[in-house]
Amino acid sequence: MSDNNEEILRHEFCVETHLADAMPESHWHDHIELNYLWSGQLTYLINGRRLVLNAGELAIFWAATPHQVVAVEEQQRFSCAYMPLSFFLSLPLEPGFRQAILDGEVFYSHEHDEGDRHMFARWTREWQDADTARRHILEEEVRLRVRRLSWSQSIARAGGRAPAPAMSPSGHRAVAMAERMTRFIHDHLDTPVSVRDVVAASGLHATNAGAAFQKVLGMSIGEYIRRHRLQHAMRLLVDTDMEIAEVAFECGYTSLARLYDAFQKRLGKTPRHYRLEFHEGRGAAKRETARLVL
């Protein structure tokens, strides 16, 4: 998804199908992303981990985590549904599933349901020309698929899945070095971790560390820290009742003003406004759950 599309899709629902390609840099946006690979094999780098999606499988994750496709076979069709986080929070899902997604987990379904192939083909075909009423129907169908996925016995966390050998040896080395550094960032996100700290943990010379990181993730170490720190703050604002000042401290911001600056720059709103938006989503989820029980 291009930078322009990221701005357009930031708070909107969308479905698309395209030929998958390795991405020059990681990106992120405030959606739940549902991916389907039509054939072949695709390798992601998500949350500092290499993960593989095989043909006929679905993957779902919160795209606020920096992510990118780092390897894919040629001419592979790849479908994506982008669901705003507010939609996701309003769904009556299996509780552990919702929490794991917000914690940055990636789930995949290995049931190879032929219905997914037909649904993504139809969703993509109809989405572009659908009027408002038809788009609402398509949105409901995607929501139902996510609900079904959350309760499915055929889903599994993607951690531990072996990556495909689709990159050159030098590419694998660069990814391994970037993984080491991103893992250190994730493990120390509650501290004011610096670029110097990350480089020291990598065991590499600063120039080599920066070059490897830039090659794999398409951004500097400092930019990755800023993005991931903001994503962590977004999760805490949505999923906890922590005071905003406490969120800032927990995410390694040196002052409350820096947290506000980060939200305004990236999301165009204050942390308070961001939290209030999603309180509505949680209220809708509780009402829907109560209705189903009755």
C-alpha positions as CSV (number, residue, x, y, z in Angstrom):
1,M,0.0,0.0,0.0
2,S,1.5,3.4,-1.0
3,D,1.9,6.3,1.4
4,N,-1.0,8.1,-0.3
5,N,-3.2,5.1,0.2
6,E,-2.2,4.9,3.8
7,E,-3.5,8.4,4.3
8,I,-6.8,7.6,2.5
9,L,-7.3,4.3,4.3
10,R,-6.3,5.5,7.8
11,H,-9.9,5.4,9.1
12,E,-11.7,3.7,6.3
13,F,-12.5,0.1,5.2
14,C,-11.1,-1.2,2.0
15,V,-10.5,-4.5,0.0
16,E,-7.9,-4.9,-2.7
17,T,-6.1,-7.6,-4.7
18,H,-2.8,-7.1,-6.4
19,L,0.4,-8.9,-7.5
20,A,2.5,-9.2,-4.4
21,D,6.0,-7.8,-4.5
22,A,8.8,-7.3,-2.0
23,M,8.3,-3.9,-0.3
24,P,11.3,-1.4,-0.2
25,E,10.5,-0.4,3.3
26,S,8.2,-1.3,6.2
27,H,4.9,0.7,6.7
28,W,2.1,0.9,9.1
29,H,-1.5,2.1,9.4
30,D,-4.2,1.9,12.0
31,H,-6.1,-1.1,10.6
32,I,-6.6,-4.7,11.3
33,E,-5.3,-6.4,8.2
34,L,-6.7,-9.7,6.8
35,N,-4.4,-11.1,4.1
36,Y,-5.0,-14.0,1.7
37,L,-2.4,-15.5,-0.7
38,W,-3.7,-17.2,-3.8
39,S,-0.7,-19.3,-4.7
40,G,3.0,-19.7,-3.9
41,Q,4.6,-18.5,-0.7
42,L,5.2,-15.0,0.9
43,T,7.5,-14.0,3.7
44,Y,6.7,-11.0,6.0
45,L,8.8,-9.2,8.5
46,I,6.3,-8.2,11.2
47,N,7.1,-7.1,14.7
48,G,10.7,-8.0,14.1
49,R,9.9,-11.6,13.1
50,R,10.0,-13.4,9.7
51,L,6.7,-15.1,9.1
52,V,5.5,-17.2,6.1
53,L,2.1,-17.2,4.5
54,N,1.3,-20.2,2.2
55,A,-1.1,-20.5,-0.6
56,G,-4.7,-20.6,0.5
57,E,-4.0,-19.3,4.0
58,L,-5.4,-16.3,5.8
59,A,-3.3,-14.1,8.1
60,I,-4.6,-11.4,10.4
61,F,-2.7,-8.8,12.4
62,W,-2.9,-5.2,13.7
63,A,-1.1,-3.2,11.0
64,A,-0.1,-0.5,13.5
65,T,3.0,-2.7,13.9
66,P,5.6,-1.8,11.2
67,H,5.4,-4.6,8.6
68,Q,6.6,-5.4,5.1
69,V,6.7,-8.2,2.6
70,V,10.4,-9.1,2.2
71,A,10.2,-12.1,-0.2
72,V,7.6,-13.5,-2.5
73,E,7.5,-15.7,-5.6
74,E,6.8,-13.9,-8.9
75,Q,3.3,-13.2,-10.2
76,Q,1.5,-14.2,-6.9
77,R,-2.0,-12.7,-6.3
78,F,-2.4,-11.3,-2.9
79,S,-5.6,-10.0,-1.4
80,C,-6.0,-7.6,1.6
81,A,-8.9,-6.4,3.6
82,Y,-8.3,-3.4,5.8
83,M,-10.6,-3.1,8.8
84,P,-10.5,0.1,11.0
85,L,-9.6,-0.7,14.5
86,S,-12.9,0.7,15.7
87,F,-14.7,-1.9,13.6
88,F,-12.6,-4.7,15.1
89,L,-13.2,-3.6,18.7
90,S,-17.0,-3.5,18.1
91,L,-17.0,-7.2,17.1
92,P,-18.0,-10.0,19.6
93,L,-14.8,-12.0,19.3
94,E,-13.2,-14.8,21.3
95,P,-11.6,-12.7,24.1
96,G,-8.1,-14.2,23.9
97,F,-8.0,-13.6,20.2
98,R,-8.8,-9.9,20.5
99,Q,-6.2,-9.4,23.2
100,A,-3.5,-11.3,21.3
101,I,-4.1,-9.2,18.2
102,L,-3.8,-6.0,20.2
103,D,-0.6,-7.3,21.8
104,G,0.9,-7.7,18.3
105,E,0.4,-11.4,17.6
106,V,-0.2,-12.6,14.1
107,F,-2.6,-15.5,13.5
108,Y,-3.0,-17.6,10.4
109,S,-5.6,-20.1,9.3
110,H,-4.5,-23.3,7.7
111,E,-7.9,-24.7,6.8
112,H,-7.5,-23.8,3.1
113,D,-11.1,-22.9,2.8
114,E,-12.0,-22.5,-0.9
115,G,-14.7,-20.1,0.2
116,D,-12.0,-17.6,1.1
117,R,-10.8,-17.5,-2.5
118,H,-14.3,-16.9,-3.8
119,M,-15.0,-14.3,-1.2
120,F,-11.9,-12.2,-1.8
121,A,-12.4,-12.4,-5.5
122,R,-16.0,-11.1,-5.1
123,W,-15.1,-8.5,-2.4
124,T,-12.4,-7.1,-4.7
125,R,-14.6,-7.1,-7.8
126,E,-17.5,-5.5,-6.1
127,W,-15.8,-3.0,-3.8
128,Q,-14.6,-0.5,-6.4
129,D,-18.1,0.2,-8.0
130,A,-20.3,-0.5,-5.0
131,D,-22.6,2.2,-3.7
132,T,-22.8,3.0,0.0
133,A,-25.4,0.3,0.8
134,R,-23.5,-2.4,-1.0
135,R,-20.3,-1.5,0.7
136,H,-22.0,-1.8,4.0
137,I,-22.9,-5.3,3.1
138,L,-19.4,-6.1,2.0
139,E,-18.1,-4.7,5.3
140,E,-20.5,-6.9,7.3
141,E,-19.3,-10.0,5.3
142,V,-15.6,-9.2,6.2
143,R,-16.6,-8.7,9.8
144,L,-18.4,-12.0,9.9
145,R,-15.3,-13.7,8.4
146,V,-13.1,-12.2,11.2
147,R,-15.6,-13.3,13.8
148,R,-15.6,-16.9,12.4
149,L,-11.8,-16.8,12.3
150,S,-11.5,-15.9,16.0
151,W,-13.5,-18.9,17.1
152,S,-12.0,-21.3,14.5
153,Q,-10.1,-24.4,15.7
154,S,-7.9,-24.2,12.6
155,I,-6.1,-20.9,13.5
156,A,-2.7,-20.7,15.1
157,R,-0.2,-18.0,16.2
158,A,2.3,-17.5,13.5
159,G,5.3,-17.4,16.0
160,G,7.7,-20.3,15.4
161,R,6.8,-20.8,11.8
162,A,9.9,-21.4,9.7
163,P,10.6,-18.8,7.0
164,A,10.9,-19.7,3.3
165,P,14.4,-19.8,1.8
166,A,13.4,-17.2,-0.8
167,M,16.2,-14.7,-0.2
168,S,19.9,-14.6,-1.0
169,P,22.4,-15.4,1.8
170,S,23.3,-11.8,2.1
171,G,19.6,-10.9,2.3
172,H,19.1,-13.5,5.1
173,R,22.1,-12.0,7.0
174,A,20.7,-8.5,6.8
175,V,17.3,-9.6,7.9
176,A,18.8,-11.6,10.8
177,M,20.7,-8.5,12.0
178,A,17.6,-6.3,11.7
179,E,15.6,-8.9,13.6
180,R,18.2,-8.8,16.4
181,M,17.9,-5.0,16.6
182,T,14.1,-4.9,16.4
183,R,13.8,-7.6,19.1
184,F,16.0,-5.4,21.4
185,I,13.7,-2.4,20.7
186,H,10.6,-4.4,21.5
187,D,12.0,-5.7,24.7
188,H,13.1,-2.2,25.9
189,L,10.2,-0.1,24.7
190,D,9.3,0.9,28.2
191,T,12.6,2.8,28.5
192,P,14.0,5.8,26.6
193,V,15.9,3.4,24.4
194,S,18.3,5.2,22.0
195,V,19.8,4.4,18.7
196,R,23.2,4.0,20.5
197,D,21.6,1.4,22.8
198,V,20.3,-0.6,19.8
199,V,23.6,-0.5,18.0
200,A,25.5,-1.6,21.1
201,A,23.1,-4.6,21.5
202,S,23.6,-5.6,17.9
203,G,27.3,-6.1,18.3
204,L,27.9,-4.3,15.0
205,H,29.7,-1.1,14.0
206,A,27.2,1.8,14.0
207,T,27.6,2.2,10.2
208,N,27.0,-1.5,9.5
209,A,24.0,-1.7,11.9
210,G,22.4,1.4,10.4
211,A,23.0,0.1,6.8
212,A,21.5,-3.3,7.6
213,F,18.5,-1.8,9.3
214,Q,17.9,0.6,6.4
215,K,18.3,-2.2,3.8
216,V,15.7,-4.5,5.4
217,L,13.2,-2.0,6.9
218,G,13.7,1.0,4.6
219,M,14.0,3.4,7.5
220,S,16.5,4.4,10.1
221,I,16.7,2.8,13.6
222,G,15.5,6.1,15.1
223,E,12.4,6.2,12.9
224,Y,11.6,2.6,13.7
225,I,11.8,3.4,17.5
226,R,9.5,6.4,17.1
227,R,6.9,4.4,15.1
228,H,6.9,1.4,17.4
229,R,6.8,3.5,20.5
230,L,3.7,5.2,19.1
231,Q,2.1,1.9,18.2
232,H,2.7,0.7,21.8
233,A,1.0,3.9,23.1
234,M,-1.9,3.4,20.8
235,R,-2.5,-0.1,22.2
236,L,-2.3,1.1,25.8
237,L,-4.8,3.9,25.2
238,V,-7.2,1.5,23.6
239,D,-6.8,-1.5,25.9
240,T,-6.1,0.0,29.3
241,D,-7.4,2.7,31.7
242,M,-3.9,4.0,32.4
243,E,-3.7,7.8,32.7
244,I,-2.3,9.4,29.6
245,A,0.8,10.6,31.4
246,E,1.4,7.1,32.7
247,V,1.1,5.8,29.1
248,A,3.8,8.3,28.0
249,F,6.1,7.0,30.8
250,E,5.4,3.4,30.0
251,C,6.2,3.8,26.3
252,G,9.5,5.6,27.0
253,Y,8.5,9.1,26.1
254,T,10.6,11.6,28.1
255,S,7.6,13.9,28.6
256,L,3.8,14.1,28.1
257,A,4.4,16.8,25.5
258,R,6.4,14.4,23.3
259,L,3.6,11.9,23.3
260,Y,1.1,14.6,22.2
261,D,3.5,15.8,19.5
262,A,3.8,12.2,18.2
263,F,0.1,11.7,18.0
264,Q,-0.6,15.0,16.3
265,K,2.1,14.5,13.7
266,R,1.2,10.9,12.8
267,L,-2.6,10.7,13.5
268,G,-3.7,14.3,13.5
269,K,-5.4,14.0,16.9
270,T,-4.5,14.0,20.6
271,P,-4.1,10.8,22.7
272,R,-7.3,11.7,24.6
273,H,-9.3,12.0,21.3
274,Y,-7.8,8.7,20.1
275,R,-8.9,7.0,23.3
276,L,-12.4,8.4,23.2
277,E,-13.0,7.2,19.6
278,F,-12.4,3.6,20.7
279,H,-14.4,3.7,23.9
280,E,-17.4,3.9,21.5
281,G,-16.2,0.7,19.8
282,R,-15.9,-1.2,23.1
283,G,-19.4,-0.1,24.1
284,A,-20.8,-1.4,20.8
285,A,-19.1,-4.7,21.4
286,K,-20.6,-5.1,24.8
287,R,-24.1,-4.3,23.5
288,E,-23.7,-6.8,20.6
289,T,-22.5,-9.5,23.0
290,A,-25.5,-8.9,25.3
291,R,-27.9,-9.1,22.4
292,L,-26.4,-12.4,21.2
293,V,-26.7,-13.9,24.7
294,L,-30.3,-12.8,24.9
